[in-house]
């Protein structure tokens, strides 16, 4: 089964991708958070700079990048949340 989701990019991830929001179509579900991150890297290779620092948020719930399975529904939001810089 596949679905379409809206991906939101914040802070450094928006700088690296050049977009703040985009639609992804035909995303398989369920999908591991690592597979989802890999999909995003295929679209935006510069995100690799955030590889070990970023977390994803699916429907406003934080998900660490790894083996955790995520079930996505049509229209779900996935946010790419880089570390917040202090200051």
N, C-alpha and C positions, 0 to 999 in steps of 0.2 A: 504494500500500500504506500502511496505517496501523498504528500500534502504541499501546500504553499504557505510560507511563513514570511513575516516581515523581520528583517534584521536591522537592529539599531546599533550604531557605532557611536561610542562616547570618547571624548578627550583624545588621547594619543591614537586610538584605533580609528577615529574619524580623520585625523591628520594623515595617517598612513594609507587609508583607502581612498580618501578624497570624497567620500560620501558620508552622510549622517544616517541614511536609511535606504534600504533596497528590498525588493521582493525576491525571494528565492522560490522557484517552482520545482515540482517533482522531487521534493526532499523525502527520502525514504523514512518510514516510521514503523516501529520504534527504531531509534538510531542511538549509538553510544555518543556521549559528549565528545569523545576524541574523534569519532568519524564526522561529527558535525563541524568541529574545529578544522578538520582536514578539508572539508568541503569549502569552508571560508578561505582557507589558505590557497586553495586552487584558484579561487576568484581573485584573491588579493595577496600575492606572495609576500608583500612587505609586512604583513601582519606577523610574520615569523619573528620579527624583532621583539614581539611581546610574548613569545612562546611560553615561557615559564612563569609569567607574571599575571596573565589574564585569566579572568573567570567568565563564564557565560551565565546569563540569567534567562531562564525560560519561564514565561508567564510570571515574571518578577520574583522567581525563586532562584537563588544562586546554585550553580552546578559546577563543580570542579571538573576540569578536563581530564577524562580518564575512561574507565570501563562502564561508568554508570549509564544505564539505558534511559533514554528520554522518549516519551511518547508525545508526538506533536499532532496538533489538530489544525485544520485549515484556519488561517488567519492568526495563528499564535505569533507572539512576539518573542524574538530571541535577541538579547542584548549582549554586546561584546564590551565587557567592563575591564579596562586596564587599571593598574594600580593608580590610586589618587596620589598626586604629588603633594608633599607637605608645603607649608608656607604660611 
